[in-house]
Every structure is written in structure tokens, then in C-alpha cells.
Amino acid sequence: MPRKFMFTKEEIVAAALEITREKGISAVTARSLAERLGSSSKPLFSIFENMSELHFAVIEAADREYQEFLNGYIKSGKYPPYKATGMGYIFFAKESRELFKLLFMRDRSEEEITDNKEELAPIIDIIVKNTGMSRETAYRFHLEMWLFVHGIATMEATSYLNLDDEFISNALTDLYNGLKIRFGS
């Protein structure tokens, strides 16, 4: 009869996600996780082959949390859908600094980078609908908006800036309107 594990995979990932939220992914070690779970590190490696596999599971869990946060932000109706994606991104960086860093500020030199145009299709659709731009122009418009939004989010996540909601909202509106003029919409 196989030995029953003390913890499920989900419980281990949840504990690792909490450590990441508090101290960053570099704090997720076999020792810190075992301590958090009140166990030795042996059960961890009965479920995960190595720490890289666990870290990948934490990235997936953090991404699910981000997607839920962003969807909630969009559904709140506080901002129009396109603006809500930018505001949600920035406020995720403010509220979940370490998870934001893990998802959007980690070294990706060893990762396969894929073209995300298909993933961006719903966002591009919104821009096309709101501005009448071609899909190609809307994609470029979005990239320029995203660079701006990511810059604000990064400064918030690293505590370089602490801007209020109204300032951020106005800055995004200003850039959006300026880019519409630039791209002839």
C-alpha cells in the first residue's frame, strides 16, 4: 500500500504562494516551505520532482490569481473595459507586489517567448471597436499603452512611486487620447 502524503499538491502550492506574496519567490526554499507546513522537506519531493517544478506551479497559481483580480476589476464597471485592464494591472502591482514581480518582472532569458497576438485578440477587438483603427494599428496602439502602464506598475511594485487612483486614471486617459490623435483615430 503506497504511503499517504501529509500534504496535497494544492496545499504545498498555496503555502509557497503565501511565502512568495510575503517575501518573493526567492524565499520559497525547501526549508522555508517545510517550516511553513510544519514538516520536513521530504514530503515536498514526493510530490514535486524539484524546486523548479514547484516554482513553475507557483507561477501558474499567481497567474490564476492575477487573472481573477483583473477579471474582477473589469467586471466592476468602474472603468470602461480597456481602461480597466490597465488600471487592474497597475493595482495588482500595488496590492500584490511580489506576485506582480514574479509574473511580470522575472528574468525570461531561459523561457521560450511566444507571439501573444492571439492572447491579445479580445483587447485589440475593444480598441478596434472604440476607435475604428485597423487591427494592426490597434495592436501597435496597445503596445504603446502597455509600455506606459507597465512602467507605472513597475514603479508601484518597487515602491518607487505611490500614485493615487485619480492621477493614474487621468494619466491613462491622457495617453489614450494622445495616442488616438497620433494614430489618426
HELIX and SHEET records of a PDB file:
HELIX    1   1 LYS A    9  LYS A   23  1                                  15    
HELIX    2   2 ILE A   25  ALA A   27  5                                   3    
HELIX    3   3 ALA A   30  LEU A   37  1                                   8    
HELIX    4   4 LEU A   44  ILE A   47  1                                   4    
HELIX    5   5 MET A   51  LYS A   75  1                                  25    
HELIX    6   6 PRO A   81  GLU A   95  1                                  15    
HELIX    7   7 ARG A   97  PHE A  104  1                                   8    
HELIX    8   8 ALA A  121  THR A  131  1                                  11    
HELIX    9   9 ARG A  135  ALA A  157  1                                  23    
HELIX   10  10 ASP A  165  ARG A  182  1                                  18    
END                                                                             
